[in-house]
Amino acid sequence: MSINAATSATTENETTPMLNTDHPFWQIIRTVPDFPKVGIDFYDITPLLRSHIDAVIDALLAALPEGLMDEVDCLGAVEARGFVFASMLAGRLGKGMILLRKPGKLPPPVANKAYALEYGKDTLEMQNNLPPERVLLVDDILATGGTLTTAYELCQSADHTVVGALVLLDLVELHGEFPVPVYTVLKA
């Protein structure tokens, strides 16, 4: 199977979302109906991580506008699969990372914020004693926007400037507008 990273890069700023359901990644992603609860379709991207991680990282890089990374000091890695993508991207780009984690995983001082998910509630924390930086948030999937919005708000509250967000998959019908540009490989 040929995986072409550059052909599918899209941003939320397009006037009409281009649903790229013919991208080769869709042949690998599993859709699990009624998980984690009835009425939710879960997009399982773990097969991509197992067999095509380099192509995924190439596709994420291709989704970014030229020159954007010159404006970024570090990547804001959102737990948990955002860690996978952000760490590989940081290595390739020579950038640092800020971790946005579940409660109790980071040493103090931390700031935290609760938020609603498509299927429940959660909380994110980040260390709030870091010097202000320009941050690109990185996560796997943008669904309702609760996690990324919370990550954005936590970064802003710690005096970081969020310049955008990068995700593998954007479920465009589930969320409203995001306060910064969202760069994505897949839209559904």
LUMTIKE-345476 format. One record per residue (C-alpha): x, y, z. Coordinates in pm, whole numbers, padded with zeros to 5 digits, always signed. Layout:
LUMTIKE-345476
XYZ ...
***
This chain:
LUMTIKE-345476
+00000+00000+00000 +00132+00344-00092 +00098+00606+00177 +00135+00962+00042 +00169+01213+00323 +00163+01534+00127 -00164+01493-00062 -00401+01522+00231 -00286+01816+00438 -00580+02042+00525 -00654+02319+00773 -00966+02422+00958 -00948+02759+00787 -01077+02617+00457 -01420+02751+00367 -01563+02405+00303 -01423+02107+00493 -01276+01858+00248 -01360+01514+00377 -01071+01304+00255 -01219+00961+00317 -01022+00817+00025 -00685+00872+00196 -00493+00541+00231 -00481+00580+00611 -00856+00504+00617 -00782+00150+00497 -00581+00098+00817 -00790+00288+01075 -01058+00072+01240 -01400+00210+01321 -01534+00051+01640 -01909+00113+01680 -02061+00176+02023 -01725+00227+02197 -01663+00346+02464 -02041+00372+02491 -02347+00313+02275 -02384+00570+01997 -02014+00657+01974 -01803+00546+01676 -01442+00514+01794 -01168+00563+01535 -00887+00326+01633 -00563+00467+01493 -00338+00219+01675 -00289+00004+01362 -00126+00310+01201 +00109+00339+01499 +00203-00026+01467 +00284-00036+01097 +00298+00313+00944 +00426+00552+01211 +00685+00714+00983 +00418+00784+00720 +00195+00934+00992 +00474+01167+01110 +00552+01262+00748 +00182+01339+00691 +00162+01551+01008 +00466+01751+00900 +00316+01796+00551 -00002+01935+00711 +00188+02230+00857 +00221+02549+00655 +00570+02636+00542 +00747+02853+00798 +00509+02781+01088 +00771+02591+01286 +00994+02900+01278 +00728+03059+01504 +00715+02761+01745 +00940+02711+02047 +00793+02381+02165 +00516+02129+02114 +00230+02094+02362 +00185+01717+02385 -00167+01613+02490 -00194+01281+02679 -00182+01012+02564 -00144+00962+02189 -00043+01324+02148 +00273+01219+02336 +00359+00969+02061 +00319+01219+01779 +00470+01517+01961 +00781+01329+02076 +00857+01204+01725 +00785+01546+01574 +00998+01720+01839 +01287+01487+01760 +01266+01554+01388 +01222+01930+01432 +01468+01986+01717 +01194+02131+01940 +01112+02079+02307 +00782+01965+02458 +00534+02072+02724 +00325+01787+02865 -00051+01820+02918 -00139+01525+03140 -00407+01351+03341 -00420+01461+03709 -00148+01352+03948 +00116+01268+03686 +00324+01587+03699 +00517+01726+03997 +00398+02061+04136 +00340+02337+04075 +00064+02255+03826 -00247+02419+03689 -00548+02202+03610 -00877+02235+03431 -01177+02002+03406 -01360+01960+03075 -01635+01760+02906 -01565+01482+02658 -01792+01329+02396 -01850+01045+02643 -01780+01186+02990 -01557+01428+03183 -01184+01457+03239 -00913+01692+03368 -00582+01807+03223 -00282+01940+03413 +00038+02112+03311 +00331+02252+03501 +00282+02625+03541 +00636+02723+03635 +00778+02711+03280 +00899+03020+03094 +00651+03157+02836 +00691+02995+02494 +00518+02977+02157 +00341+02641+02149 +00194+02414+01881 -00054+02175+02045 -00035+01814+01923 -00303+01546+01969 -00435+01248+01779 -00802+01329+01719 -01011+01646+01742 -01367+01540+01829 -01579+01772+02047 -01282+02002+02104 -01295+01970+02482 -00943+01834+02525 -00774+02074+02282 -00969+02374+02412 -00862+02285+02766 -00500+02242+02653 -00521+02581+02482 -00667+02748+02793 -00406+02591+03024 -00122+02708+02799 -00269+03059+02781 -00311+03071+03160 +00060+02989+03197 +00151+03280+02965 +00234+03060+02666 +00121+03169+02320 -00057+02892+02129 +00008+02936+01756 -00201+02640+01639 -00295+02278+01687 -00193+01970+01488 -00404+01653+01481 -00413+01340+01270 -00794+01326+01246 -01049+01607+01270 -01412+01501+01322 -01545+01827+01180 -01914+01777+01264 -01851+01735+01638 -01694+02069+01732 -01723+02440+01675 -01455+02688+01583 -01118+02664+01757 -00939+02984+01873 -00625+02910+01665 -00570+02732+01332 -00603+02353+01337 -00384+02158+01095 -00491+01805+01014 -00418+01510+00788 -00765+01349+00785 -01115+01492+00812 -01434+01295+00864 
***
